Amino acid sequence: MTTTEQTAAPAQTVPDEIARQIVLPEGHRDEVKLFEAYAWLRNHNPLAKVEVEGYDPLWLVSKHAHIMEIERQPAIFSNGGGDEPGSHNPILTNQAGDAFTKSLTGGSLRVLEALPYIDPPEHTEIKDVANDWFRPANLKKWEDTIRQLAREAIDKYLKPGVNEIDLVKDFSLFFPLHVIMSLFGVPEEDEPRMMVLTQEFFGTADPDTARADVEPLSPEAAAQQWAAAIADFNAYFDALVEARRAEPRDDLATIIANGRKQDGTLFDKTKAYGWFITIATAGHDTTSSTLAGTLEGLAHNPEQLKALQADPSRISDLVNEGLRWASPVKHFMRRAEQDYVLDGRQIRKGDRFMLLYQSGNRDEDVFVDPNSFDFARKPNKQISFGYGAHMCLGQHLAKQELRIMFEELLPRLRSIEVVGERKVVQTNFVGGLKNLPVRLDLA
């Protein structure tokens, strides 16, 4: 909608504590207050322009419908805006972090040659390198392999009888990582390194995942850690690209390493690094967060566990609700490339938007009783994978992994009970449970 079609509504005030709770990574440690802040926005100012000290002004987008309207129009609301000095960061970073990134790149905020930083038509060309591999028709041939990996994970990390474990650190982290690395072609002995780098990559604001080579508590610390983790990933994946170009194999790494432009020439290796980093991080971290969050939901709703055991055909519904409930991707940023009016609010070219997927997945206008875990929820229009041109490419693989794991685990799960304090990763970007002590009884 153009500015000439509607008169813009006046701005409304957002309490500073609400804005800080959502914008600052430390605000995400307390999920009770965080979800209260989301609810306040949805009820009082669903499209709110805020200014938080240390950050550029931005709009908080808390409603499902507004997120969808922005996601549907990538030409108006860009993801990264190119690699020139006028680019923007699709991940919220403070002003000091952006300045540090620009110092590394010569003025660009495109620190990674990956799909989240790129807009169509370049986005489409790069996405096409491996798009077919991630289609459901191709993923079906990996069904038996993933099922075998699920059985092995259950046998390796759980024992028959009572298990008192940290559900995250002792179980859910490992299966998705092993799946994606197996399909990728990364040796199993390198998986611990990939796990550490992923935690550093997504946990830039969490003291528990701080790197020794990053100055702690500095304003640009998160950006420093992000850049350092990317450099380490690039160094590892450079050898993988060279190996797959020299000796191709039947794996995903070979497809990406040998990706070609429309003119038939190979993409620069940095594009392959971007692919590899995206898959090696989001390809398992988000799935492990959803796995743990879904099992937590069942722990608090044992009658739903029994219903699923009685009718395993409904496990796909469980996966969908688990994705809504966990919402492991908390936000992506967008920038207006032209003036626009959204729900009566005047948007100016250059304005930035923080799309709050967690909030959208609890929107009362879309979900009945949204703060309850209900695997039987119908309809369930969860937006955990985003929407439109930038919708998560790996969504079908993630759903497949989760479905298979639950098909293997739930028939053997006599009970699961939370027995200690839950903790979440301190991040406003991608994350979920960090600790969840449980007592799990396995047949």
Beta strands, then each sheet from edge to edge (+ up, - down):
strand 1: 47-50
strand 2: 58-61
strand 3: 77-78
strand 4: 161-166
strand 5: 331-336
strand 6: 340-342
strand 7: 345-347
strand 8: 352-356
strand 9: 413-418
strand 10: 423-424
strand 11: 433-435
strand 12: 437-442
sheet 1: 1+ 2- 8- 5+ 3-
sheet 2: 4+ 12- 9+
sheet 3: 6+ 7-
sheet 4: 10+ 11-
end
